Amino acid sequence: MRPIQASFPAARFRRTRRTDALRRLTQEYSLTVDDLIWPVFVRDGVNVEEPIHSMPGVLRRSVDNVVKAAEQAAALGIPAICLFPYTDPSLKTEACEEAWNPDNLANRAIRAIKAAVPDIAVMTDVALDPYNSNGHDGLVRNGIILNDETLEALVRMALVQADAGADILGPSDMMDGRIGAMRDALEAAGHKDVAILSYSAKYASAFYGPFRDAVGASGALKGDKKTYQMNPANSDEALRLIERDLREGADMVMVKPGMPYLDICRRVKDAFGVPTYAYQVSGEYSMIKGAADRGWIDGDKAMLESLMCFKRAGCDGILTYFAPAVAKLLQDG
């Protein structure tokens, strides 16, 4: 589109910025509670709310308090909650068997939420790092992250999450072929209505540090994830990955991290026109929250501005730890 406009002084862009009413009338994008997915950390125990030092204001919650968080989200109109488990280190092994235990922490939380708040969508994480003594998203042998052997483990993990009642599976592992393997297994098991929101363009980013603290993976990780997560210098590769995942059966796709990769969000939406999401990851959250807590920026304004930029870049929704705070602000008008 090439806009046609008069020259100055016939054209004055400030005319439509002059009042609040005019600015609202000419606003191109909007942020609503329907755009939000709230990532929540779950841990063992009863009535536990454990602060995460590197993510001010974010908690690890026991299952009973995760249910309360889901009830809070539903009351605020947030459509989905995404679960990430903090697994007891004693349950982490090289074979990652706890990942497909029907009674593991994540699956207990899914069942509890769906029993108490059946209408909220529950999204899960499908990757082995919360259960892996090596801290990696895939199985490891002799320092090599195994792709094809990992697929079987991921499928088993996906099926028990679907059995527990998950509405959306979020494969975040970045193994080749995992979407097709999961989709085939879900169809065969009768879970034809379970959606897949694929972490299709997940970059090997420095912005994940606080998250790894939150799930207890920081100390366990041996090496890095550069052999399976994307090179931050690549853009065209993201489009190839998105196309592959869509062909294999993904219903929705995600770019991760968010703000440093807004150009990727826009390219994906323009190229495919599919439901496109971004994850405002832990490092992005902690930078904004940390600066706000020190009085260096206006926290509410920075939070809302950061989320609006995702919508401007073409995203249909955002995973953000700010979800409840944003929803409250939007409710208050």
C-alpha positions in Angstrom: 0.0 0.0 0.0 1.3 3.4 -0.9 -0.6 6.2 0.9 -1.7 9.3 -1.0 -1.6 12.5 0.9 -1.4 16.2 0.4 1.7 18.2 1.1 2.2 20.6 4.1 0.3 22.6 5.2 -2.8 20.8 3.7 -1.5 17.7 5.4 -0.7 18.0 9.1 -0.2 14.7 10.9 -0.6 16.4 14.3 -4.3 17.1 13.6 -5.2 13.5 14.4 -3.0 13.4 17.5 -4.5 16.6 19.0 -7.0 15.0 21.5 -7.4 11.6 23.1 -10.6 11.0 21.1 -8.8 11.7 17.8 -5.9 9.5 18.8 -8.3 6.6 19.7 -10.2 7.0 16.4 -7.0 6.7 14.3 -5.2 4.0 16.3 -4.2 1.2 14.0 -3.7 -1.7 16.5 -5.2 -2.6 19.8 -4.3 -4.8 22.8 -7.0 -6.8 24.5 -7.1 -9.4 27.2 -7.9 -12.0 24.5 -4.3 -11.6 23.3 -2.7 -13.0 26.5 -1.3 -16.3 27.5 0.0 -16.4 31.1 3.1 -18.6 31.7 3.0 -20.1 35.3 5.6 -22.2 37.1 4.4 -25.1 39.2 6.3 -27.0 41.9 5.7 -29.7 44.5 4.2 -29.0 47.9 1.0 -27.5 49.4 0.2 -23.8 49.7 3.6 -22.9 48.3 4.3 -19.5 46.6 8.1 -19.2 46.1 9.5 -16.0 44.7 12.0 -16.3 41.8 14.8 -13.9 42.5 15.7 -13.2 38.9 12.1 -12.6 37.9 10.7 -10.0 40.4 7.0 -10.6 41.1 6.9 -14.1 39.5 6.3 -17.2 41.7 6.7 -20.9 41.7 3.4 -22.2 42.9 2.2 -25.6 44.2 -0.6 -27.2 42.3 -3.3 -25.9 44.7 -2.0 -22.3 44.1 -1.7 -22.9 40.4 -5.4 -23.6 40.4 -6.0 -20.4 42.2 -3.9 -18.6 39.6 -6.0 -20.2 36.9 -9.2 -19.0 38.6 -7.7 -15.5 38.8 -6.8 -15.6 35.1 -10.3 -16.7 34.2 -11.8 -13.9 36.3 -9.7 -11.4 34.5 -10.7 -12.8 31.1 -7.3 -14.3 30.2 -8.1 -17.2 27.8 -5.1 -19.4 28.4 -2.5 -20.4 31.0 0.8 -22.2 30.2 2.4 -24.6 32.6 6.1 -25.0 33.3 7.2 -27.5 36.0 10.0 -27.1 38.5 11.0 -30.7 38.8 12.7 -32.1 41.9 16.3 -32.8 41.0 16.0 -36.3 42.3 13.6 -37.1 39.5 15.8 -35.8 36.7 17.6 -38.6 34.7 19.5 -38.9 31.4 16.6 -41.0 30.1 14.0 -38.3 31.2 11.4 -40.9 32.2 9.5 -38.5 34.5 8.5 -36.5 31.3 5.9 -39.1 30.4 4.8 -40.0 33.9 1.0 -39.5 33.9 1.3 -38.3 37.5 4.1 -35.9 37.1 3.8 -32.4 38.3 2.6 -30.9 35.0 0.0 -33.5 34.5 -1.4 -33.2 38.0 -1.6 -29.5 37.5 -3.5 -29.9 34.1 -6.1 -32.2 35.7 -6.5 -29.9 38.7 -7.0 -26.8 36.6 -9.4 -28.5 34.2 -11.5 -29.8 37.2 -11.7 -26.3 38.8 -11.7 -24.0 35.7 -12.8 -26.1 32.8 -13.2 -23.2 30.3 -9.7 -21.9 30.5 -7.3 -23.2 27.9 -4.4 -25.1 29.4 -1.2 -25.0 27.4 1.8 -27.2 28.1 5.5 -27.3 27.4 6.8 -30.3 25.4 10.5 -30.6 25.9 12.8 -32.7 28.0 14.8 -30.0 29.8 12.7 -30.0 33.0 13.3 -33.7 33.4 16.8 -34.1 31.9 19.9 -34.3 34.2 21.9 -32.8 31.4 19.5 -29.7 31.2 18.9 -30.2 27.5 15.7 -30.3 25.5 16.6 -33.7 24.0 18.3 -36.9 24.9 22.1 -36.7 25.1 24.7 -39.3 24.2 28.4 -38.6 24.4 27.7 -34.9 24.4 25.5 -35.1 21.3 21.8 -34.1 21.5 20.0 -36.9 19.7 17.2 -35.9 17.3 15.4 -39.0 16.2 15.7 -40.8 19.5 14.2 -37.8 21.3 11.1 -37.8 19.1 9.8 -41.0 20.7 10.2 -39.4 24.1 8.5 -36.2 23.1 5.6 -38.2 21.6 5.1 -40.1 24.9 5.2 -36.8 26.8 2.7 -35.2 24.4 0.3 -38.1 24.7 0.2 -38.1 28.5 -0.4 -34.4 28.5 -3.3 -34.8 26.1 -4.7 -37.6 28.3 -4.5 -35.3 31.3 -6.7 -32.7 29.5 -4.3 -30.2 27.9 -5.9 -28.1 25.2 -2.7 -26.8 23.6 0.6 -28.6 23.3 3.7 -26.3 23.0 6.6 -28.2 21.6 9.6 -26.1 22.5 12.4 -28.6 21.9 13.4 -27.6 18.3 14.0 -31.2 17.2 13.5 -31.9 13.5 10.3 -33.8 12.7 8.6 -33.5 16.1 5.4 -31.8 14.9 4.6 -34.5 12.4 5.4 -37.3 14.9 3.2 -35.7 17.6 0.3 -35.0 15.2 0.3 -38.6 13.9 0.4 -40.0 17.5 -2.4 -37.6 18.7 -4.6 -38.6 15.8 -4.0 -42.3 16.3 -4.8 -42.0 20.1 -8.1 -40.1 19.5 -6.8 -36.7 20.5 -7.8 -35.1 17.2 -8.9 -31.9 18.8 -5.7 -31.1 20.8 -4.0 -28.1 19.2 -0.3 -27.7 18.7 1.2 -24.2 19.1 4.7 -24.9 17.9 7.8 -23.0 19.0 8.8 -23.0 15.4 11.4 -20.2 15.4 13.1 -20.5 18.7 16.4 -18.8 18.9 19.5 -19.7 20.9 19.1 -16.5 23.0 20.8 -14.9 26.0 17.3 -13.8 27.1 16.3 -17.1 28.7 18.5 -17.0 31.8 15.9 -16.1 34.4 13.6 -18.8 33.0 16.2 -21.5 33.5 16.5 -20.3 37.1 12.7 -20.6 37.4 12.6 -24.3 36.2 15.9 -25.2 37.9 17.7 -25.9 34.7 20.6 -23.4 35.0 22.9 -25.5 37.1 22.1 -28.7 35.2 22.8 -27.5 31.6 26.0 -28.9 30.1 27.2 -26.9 27.2 24.7 -24.8 25.1 21.7 -25.3 22.9 23.1 -23.9 19.6 22.9 -27.2 17.8 19.1 -27.3 17.9 18.0 -23.7 18.6 18.3 -21.1 15.9 21.2 -18.8 15.1 20.1 -15.3 16.1 21.7 -14.0 12.8 19.2 -16.0 10.7 15.9 -14.8 9.3 15.1 -16.8 6.1 15.6 -20.1 8.1 12.7 -19.1 10.4 10.3 -19.1 7.4 11.5 -22.5 6.3 10.9 -23.8 9.8 7.4 -22.3 10.0 6.5 -23.8 6.7 7.7 -27.2 7.7 5.8 -27.2 11.0 2.6 -26.1 9.3 2.9 -28.8 6.7 3.4 -31.3 9.6 0.3 -30.3 11.4 0.9 -27.3 13.6 -2.2 -25.2 14.2 -0.4 -22.1 15.5 3.3 -21.0 15.4 5.5 -19.0 17.8 8.6 -16.8 17.6 10.8 -16.8 20.7 12.1 -14.5 22.1 9.8 -11.7 21.3 11.0 -8.1 21.2 14.4 -8.7 19.7 12.7 -10.7 16.9 9.8 -8.5 15.9 11.1 -8.5 12.3 10.6 -12.3 12.3 7.1 -12.0 13.6 6.2 -9.6 10.8 7.8 -11.8 8.1 5.9 -14.9 9.4 2.6 -13.2 9.5 3.0 -11.7 6.1 4.2 -14.9 4.5 1.7 -17.4 6.0 -1.2 -15.5 7.5 -1.5 -18.2 10.2 -2.2 -17.6 14.0 1.2 -16.2 15.0 2.4 -15.8 18.6 5.5 -14.5 20.4 6.9 -15.2 23.8 8.0 -12.2 25.8 10.6 -14.3 27.6 12.0 -14.1 31.1 14.9 -11.8 30.2 12.6 -9.3 28.5 10.2 -9.3 31.5 13.0 -9.0 34.0 14.6 -6.0 32.2 11.4 -4.1 32.2 10.3 -5.1 35.7 13.8 -4.5 37.2 14.1 -1.1 35.6 10.6 -0.2 36.8 11.3 -1.4 40.3 14.3 1.0 40.4 12.2 3.9 39.2 14.2 4.2 35.9 11.1 3.7 33.7 7.3 3.9 34.1 6.6 0.2 34.5 2.9 0.2 33.4 3.6 2.3 30.4 6.6 0.3 29.3 4.7 -3.0 29.8 1.8 -1.9 27.7 4.1 -0.4 25.0 6.1 -3.6 24.8 3.0 -5.7 24.3 1.5 -3.3 21.7 4.6 -3.7 19.6 3.9 -7.4 19.2 0.4 -6.6 17.8 2.0 -4.1 15.5 4.4 -6.7 14.3 1.5 -9.0 13.3 1.2 -11.3 16.4 -2.2 -12.7 17.3 -1.2 -13.2 20.9 1.6 -13.0 23.4 2.9 -15.3 26.1 3.8 -12.8 28.9 4.4 -12.9 32.6 2.7 -9.5 32.7 -0.6 -11.1 31.7 -2.5 -10.5 35.0 -1.2 -7.0 35.5 -2.1 -6.1 31.9 -5.5 -7.6 32.2 -6.2 -5.6 35.3 -5.1 -2.4 33.6 -7.3 -3.2 30.6 -10.3 -3.9 32.9 -9.8 -0.6 34.7 -9.9 1.1 31.3 
